[in-house]
Amino acid sequence: MLEEGGCPKTMLSISDALEALDGRWKLLILFALSDGPLRFKQISREVMGITDKTLSKELKLLESNLLISRHVYDTFPPTVEYAITEHGMSLENVLKELHYWGLHHRKKVLGKVS
């Protein structure tokens, strides 16, 4: 069965998932937030190598896809905290499996290089 643009239905759902999670940083940000809410600078420290500009852009995209929420506290200066949403937590098993697969892959690849 074909959907929009002539894509098979199953490919469309995978395409939607990849679009929501594309890029180098989104999964790393979600993984950082999986242990609980963090402020911007905390995320920046967890996701090493990301620039503030890129982090800001990625957080907005994750929020627009309902994967994270942004809470602004009424303090001076304002405190902003980011948290993974219930919808974002539905990726918990995917994130864990990617983590374990990455550990295994790193070990296997580094083992071949030696």
Phi, psi and omega in degrees: 000133181259146177246205180309140175065015178078010179280140172300148184308316181293323179292327180296318180293321177293320177299317177298317180296315180295324178296319180290333186244011186294162177096175185280337195252333190301314180293325177294320178295315178298319178297319178297323181278351184293341178269355179140171183299147178222154173273167185308308183295327177295318178296317180302321178288324180290319183262081186296136177098348181276138177277159178300320180297314180293318179300316179301314179297314182295321178298319178297318179293318177297322178293319180294335176268010176063024180269335175225162174239156180238124180241123179258122179270145182279074179232170175237120352292161182302138176258129179242131181235140178248140180220151176285138180274174176299319177297318177296323179294342176294348176269003185306312181294324177296315180297317179298314180296320176297320178299309181294320178297317179299319177298314180295316181297315179301315180297317181294314182291315179293329177294325179287326184290324185300000000 
